[in-house]
Amino acid sequence: MTAVRLRLTALSAMLALIAVTTGNALAQKKYDTGASDTEIRIGNIMPYSGPASGYGVIGQTEAAYFNKINAEGGINGRKIKFISYDDGYNPSKTVEQARKLVESDDVLLIFNSLGTVTNLAIQKYMNGKGVPQLFVASGASKWDQPKEFPWTMGWQPSYRSEARIYAKYIMKEKPDAKVGVLYQNDDFGKDYLRGLREGFGEKAPMIVAEESYETSEPSMEGHIARLKAAGVDVFISITMPKFAAQAIKKIAELNWKPLQIVSNVSASVGGVMKPAGLENVQGILSAAYAKDGADHQWDNDPGMKRFLAFLQQYYPEADRRDGAVVYGYGAAQTMVKVLEMCGDDLTRANIMKQAASLKEFVPDTLLPGVSINTSPSDFAPIEQLQMMRFKGDKWELFGSVMSSDLNH
């Protein structure tokens, strides 16, 4: 009997241990709406139609990347359900789609939705709901306000800091320049303009002409003609791809020869340079933080080899030269990294905690010397850029990688 009691006692102890262990394992799994043992639901809003439709490729690239992740087993065994809607770059439509994603589709977060004015339209809603508005596809500095908006974080370098780099370059290389600016009349354009003025500082009078445009305008002809008439010899284009290409073409038609700088968002070879005509874009300047898919210097780069292998298998119709494709890949890699860091704690609070804990993370497509770093007080993941000049059929980098931190 004693032996039987001992066996029963040992068995009871073992069962109790199993119960505790199992209970702890189950307790370690934490989910908010949109996450489960088998699925992670991610929302996204893109301009698949309208004036910014050229950026729709970003959402398509991200969908393809998540398909790749799912085919490889998902994230910690969970498959990604990527739900992406069109807002036509219309803020009121963005609000409608965000509500649908959060309240009907029950997504865990909204990831990399595109546009400054569009994301501003949903920022208060997302923060009020406590739903991550993560890695916003816009360089507005408003995404780096962790105290005011703890649920919103950007991804790319801010427009203001990119513009400051251009101002520094102009003051060094063309100190007597007469600068003309074409900018989109919204928070996207005004953020860049603010950065230019900050960069020029007391030399802000170098900006002799400013032309704003609306996204509903059919052409840039009048704006370009007025900037030329103002005697501008350095033209800065703060425009989306469609309007950037129009402006370059018009400058060529007028046989005007200013030094041209295009913002990074419109530096795509496939999306802007080729449509504008390669004969018209020689010598144009911009700044980059990501590798150019059209540049063969990266053909033997391990990261770009993985990128090209991904395109071949999961998105063969994509144009490797389109900067939007490179962008979507890098952003999606960053999102996957954060979800992996979350482990079995897939709560919205932990997602933001992990997103604010990235250290020297380098997606395959970032330039050497550029990395992603965040902290609870720094919601600006990428803060370095390198100047580049268009030559032949591709961009050529020059100079060193520069920090775009506004405090340095």
C-alpha positions in Angstrom: 0.0 0.0 0.0 2.9 2.3 0.8 4.4 1.8 -2.6 1.0 2.5 -4.2 0.6 5.7 -2.2 4.0 6.8 -3.3 3.2 6.1 -6.9 -0.1 8.0 -6.6 1.7 10.9 -4.8 4.3 11.0 -7.5 1.7 10.9 -10.3 -0.3 13.6 -8.6 2.8 15.8 -8.3 3.6 15.2 -12.0 0.0 16.0 -13.1 0.2 19.2 -11.0 3.5 20.2 -12.6 2.1 19.5 -16.1 -1.0 21.6 -15.2 1.1 24.5 -13.9 3.5 24.3 -16.9 0.6 24.2 -19.4 -1.1 27.0 -17.5 2.0 29.1 -17.7 2.4 28.4 -21.4 -1.2 29.4 -22.1 -0.8 32.5 -19.8 2.2 33.6 -21.8 0.0 34.0 -24.9 -1.6 37.4 -24.9 -3.8 38.6 -27.7 -5.7 41.7 -28.6 -8.4 41.9 -31.3 -6.9 40.8 -34.6 -4.5 38.1 -33.2 -4.9 34.5 -32.4 -3.0 31.2 -32.3 -3.3 31.0 -36.1 -3.6 34.5 -37.5 -2.4 38.1 -37.4 -4.8 40.6 -39.1 -3.0 43.7 -40.5 -4.8 46.6 -42.1 -3.5 48.9 -44.8 -4.8 51.9 -46.8 -3.3 52.8 -50.2 -4.1 55.1 -53.1 -4.7 52.4 -55.7 -6.6 55.1 -57.6 -6.5 58.9 -57.9 -3.5 61.3 -58.2 -1.2 59.2 -56.1 -2.0 55.8 -57.6 1.7 55.3 -58.6 2.3 54.5 -54.9 -0.3 51.6 -55.0 2.6 49.3 -55.9 3.8 49.7 -52.3 0.7 47.9 -51.0 1.0 45.2 -53.7 4.6 44.6 -52.8 3.7 44.3 -49.1 0.9 41.8 -49.9 3.4 39.7 -51.9 6.0 39.8 -49.1 3.4 38.7 -46.5 2.5 35.9 -48.9 6.2 34.9 -48.9 6.2 34.9 -45.0 3.0 32.8 -44.9 4.4 30.3 -47.4 7.4 29.9 -45.1 5.2 29.1 -42.1 4.1 32.5 -40.9 5.4 34.4 -37.9 5.8 32.1 -34.9 3.3 29.8 -36.6 0.7 32.5 -37.3 -0.3 33.5 -40.8 -0.7 37.1 -41.8 -4.1 38.2 -43.1 -3.3 41.5 -45.0 -6.3 43.6 -45.7 -5.6 46.6 -47.9 -8.2 49.2 -49.1 -8.1 52.0 -51.6 -8.7 55.6 -50.5 -7.9 57.3 -53.8 -5.7 59.7 -51.7 -8.9 61.2 -50.3 -8.7 61.9 -46.5 -12.5 61.4 -46.0 -12.2 58.0 -47.7 -9.2 57.2 -45.5 -11.3 57.8 -42.4 -14.0 55.5 -43.8 -11.5 52.8 -44.6 -9.8 53.1 -41.2 -13.1 52.7 -39.4 -13.9 49.7 -41.5 -10.6 48.0 -40.8 -10.7 48.6 -37.0 -14.4 48.2 -36.3 -15.5 45.6 -38.9 -12.4 43.7 -40.0 -11.0 43.7 -36.5 -7.4 44.3 -37.5 -4.7 44.3 -34.9 -3.1 47.4 -36.4 -2.9 49.5 -39.5 0.5 49.3 -41.2 2.2 51.7 -43.7 -0.8 53.5 -44.9 0.2 56.1 -47.4 0.1 59.9 -47.4 0.5 62.8 -45.1 -3.0 64.4 -45.3 -4.6 61.0 -45.3 -2.8 59.8 -42.2 -3.4 63.0 -40.4 -7.1 62.5 -41.0 -7.0 59.3 -39.0 -4.3 60.0 -36.4 -6.6 61.1 -33.6 -9.0 58.3 -34.3 -6.2 55.6 -34.2 -4.7 57.0 -31.0 -8.2 57.4 -29.4 -8.8 53.7 -30.1 -5.4 52.6 -29.0 -4.7 50.9 -32.3 -1.2 51.1 -33.7 -0.8 53.4 -36.8 2.5 51.9 -37.5 5.3 52.8 -40.0 3.2 55.4 -41.7 4.2 55.8 -45.4 4.9 59.5 -45.2 7.9 61.5 -44.1 5.9 64.1 -42.1 7.6 65.0 -38.8 4.2 64.6 -37.1 4.7 60.9 -36.8 7.5 61.4 -34.4 5.5 62.7 -31.4 5.5 59.8 -29.0 4.1 61.8 -26.1 1.2 63.3 -28.0 0.5 60.3 -30.3 1.9 57.1 -28.7 0.2 54.9 -31.2 1.6 56.5 -34.4 5.1 55.9 -35.8 6.7 56.8 -39.1 9.3 54.8 -41.1 11.2 56.8 -43.7 13.3 59.9 -43.0 11.3 63.0 -42.3 10.6 65.5 -45.1 11.9 68.4 -42.9 15.3 66.7 -42.3 15.7 65.7 -45.9 15.0 69.3 -47.0 17.6 70.6 -44.5 20.2 68.4 -46.3 19.3 69.9 -49.6 19.6 73.4 -48.2 23.1 72.6 -46.7 24.2 71.2 -50.1 23.0 74.3 -52.0 24.7 76.8 -49.6 28.0 74.9 -50.0 27.9 74.3 -53.7 25.9 77.3 -55.0 26.1 80.0 -52.4 24.6 82.6 -54.8 21.7 80.5 -55.9 18.3 81.8 -56.6 16.0 79.0 -55.4 12.6 78.2 -56.6 10.3 75.7 -55.0 7.3 73.8 -56.4 5.4 72.2 -53.5 2.2 70.4 -52.9 -0.3 72.6 -51.0 -0.8 70.3 -48.0 1.1 69.1 -44.9 3.4 67.0 -47.1 4.6 70.0 -49.1 4.6 72.4 -46.2 6.8 70.1 -44.1 9.4 70.1 -46.8 9.2 73.8 -47.2 9.6 74.3 -43.5 12.7 72.1 -43.6 14.2 74.1 -46.4 13.7 77.4 -44.5 15.2 75.8 -41.4 18.2 74.5 -43.4 18.9 77.9 -45.1 18.5 79.7 -41.7 19.5 83.4 -42.1 20.0 82.7 -45.8 16.3 81.8 -46.4 16.1 84.8 -48.8 17.9 82.6 -51.3 14.4 81.2 -51.9 13.2 83.8 -54.4 10.0 82.0 -55.6 7.5 79.5 -54.3 4.7 77.9 -56.2 2.1 75.6 -54.6 -0.1 73.2 -56.5 -3.2 71.2 -55.8 -3.4 67.4 -56.5 -6.5 68.1 -58.6 -4.6 70.2 -61.1 -4.1 68.7 -64.6 -0.6 70.1 -65.3 2.3 72.0 -63.8 2.9 74.2 -66.8 1.9 77.5 -65.3 3.9 77.0 -62.1 7.0 76.1 -64.1 6.7 79.1 -66.4 6.4 81.4 -63.4 9.4 79.9 -61.6 11.5 80.4 -64.8 10.3 84.0 -65.1 11.4 84.6 -61.6 15.0 84.0 -62.5 15.3 80.8 -60.6 18.6 78.8 -61.2 18.0 76.0 -58.6 14.6 74.3 -58.8 13.4 72.1 -56.0 10.5 69.8 -56.7 8.4 68.8 -53.7 6.0 66.7 -55.6 4.4 63.3 -56.0 5.6 61.2 -58.9 3.0 62.2 -61.5 3.6 65.9 -60.9 7.4 65.5 -60.7 7.5 63.9 -64.2 5.3 66.7 -65.5 7.5 69.4 -64.1 10.7 67.8 -65.5 9.1 67.5 -69.0 7.9 71.2 -68.9 11.4 72.4 -67.9 12.9 70.6 -70.9 10.2 72.0 -73.2 11.1 75.5 -72.1 14.8 74.8 -72.6 15.3 76.0 -69.1 18.5 74.7 -67.4 18.3 75.1 -63.6 20.0 72.7 -61.2 17.1 70.4 -60.3 16.5 68.6 -57.0 13.6 66.2 -56.6 12.4 64.9 -53.3 13.1 61.3 -52.4 9.5 60.3 -52.8 9.7 61.1 -56.5 13.1 59.7 -57.2 11.9 56.5 -58.7 13.6 55.5 -62.0 10.6 53.5 -63.2 8.0 55.8 -61.7 9.4 59.3 -62.6 12.7 59.4 -64.4 11.9 57.2 -67.3 8.4 58.6 -67.8 9.9 62.1 -67.8 12.4 61.1 -70.5 15.9 60.0 -69.7 17.3 62.8 -71.9 15.5 65.3 -69.6 16.7 64.0 -66.2 20.5 64.0 -66.6 22.2 65.7 -63.6 19.1 65.9 -61.4 19.8 65.6 -57.7 18.1 63.8 -54.9 18.9 61.9 -51.7 18.4 58.3 -50.8 18.3 55.9 -47.9 17.5 52.8 -49.9 19.3 50.9 -52.7 18.1 51.5 -56.3 16.8 48.3 -57.9 18.0 49.7 -61.3 21.6 50.1 -60.1 23.7 47.2 -61.1 26.3 48.0 -58.4 24.0 46.0 -56.1 23.8 42.9 -58.3 26.1 41.0 -56.0 24.8 42.5 -52.8 23.4 39.8 -50.5 20.4 41.9 -49.5 19.5 42.8 -53.0 19.9 39.2 -54.1 17.2 38.3 -51.6 15.0 41.1 -52.8 15.3 40.1 -56.4 14.7 36.4 -55.6 11.5 37.5 -53.7 10.3 39.4 -56.8 11.0 36.5 -59.1 9.0 34.1 -57.0 6.3 36.2 -55.4 5.9 39.4 -57.5 7.3 38.7 -61.0 5.3 41.5 -62.6 6.9 44.1 -60.4 9.4 46.6 -61.9 12.6 46.3 -59.9 13.5 49.9 -60.9 10.4 51.3 -59.2 11.4 52.8 -55.9 8.0 52.1 -54.5 8.7 48.3 -54.8 12.0 48.7 -52.9 10.1 50.8 -50.3 7.3 48.3 -49.8 9.8 45.5 -49.3 11.8 47.3 -46.7 8.7 48.4 -44.7 7.2 44.9 -44.8 10.5 43.4 -43.5 10.4 45.9 -40.6 6.9 45.0 -39.8 7.7 41.3 -39.8 10.7 42.0 -37.5 8.5 43.7 -35.0 5.9 40.9 -35.0 8.7 38.4 -34.5 10.0 40.4 -31.5 6.5 40.3 -30.0 6.6 36.5 -29.6 3.3 35.3 -28.1 2.4 38.7 -26.7 0.5 40.1 -29.6 -1.2 42.9 -27.8 -1.3 46.4 -29.3 0.7 47.8 -26.4 3.5 45.3 -26.9 3.6 45.9 -30.7 4.3 49.6 -30.0 6.8 48.6 -27.3 8.7 46.4 -29.7 8.4 48.9 -32.6 10.1 51.4 -30.2 12.9 49.0 -29.4 14.5 48.5 -32.8 18.3 48.7 -32.7 20.5 48.7 -35.8 18.0 46.8 -37.8 18.9 46.7 -41.5 16.3 45.6 -44.0 17.8 44.1 -47.2 17.2 47.3 -49.2 18.7 50.0 -47.0 22.0 51.7 -48.1 25.2 50.7 -46.3 25.5 52.9 -43.3 21.8 53.3 -42.9 19.9 51.4 -40.2 16.7 51.5 -38.2 16.8 52.7 -34.6 13.9 53.6 -32.3 13.3 54.2 -28.7 10.3 55.2 -26.5 11.3 58.8 -27.1 12.3 58.5 -30.7 9.7 57.4 -33.2 11.8 58.3 -36.3 13.2 54.9 -37.5 15.5 56.2 -40.3 17.5 59.3 -40.0 20.3 59.0 -42.5 20.4 59.9 -46.3 23.1 60.1 -49.0 23.0 62.6 -51.9 22.8 61.2 -55.4 22.9 62.4 -59.0 21.1 61.0 -62.0 23.5 59.9 -64.8 22.6 57.7 -67.8 19.8 55.5 -66.7 20.4 55.4 -63.0 21.3 57.3 -59.8 24.9 57.6 -58.7 25.5 58.1 -55.0 28.1 60.7 -53.9 29.5 62.0 -50.7 29.0 60.2 -47.4 25.8 59.1 -45.6 24.6 62.1 -43.6 22.5 62.1 -40.4 19.3 64.0 -40.9 18.7 64.4 -37.2 17.2 67.9 -36.7 19.3 68.3 -33.5 22.6 67.9 -35.3 
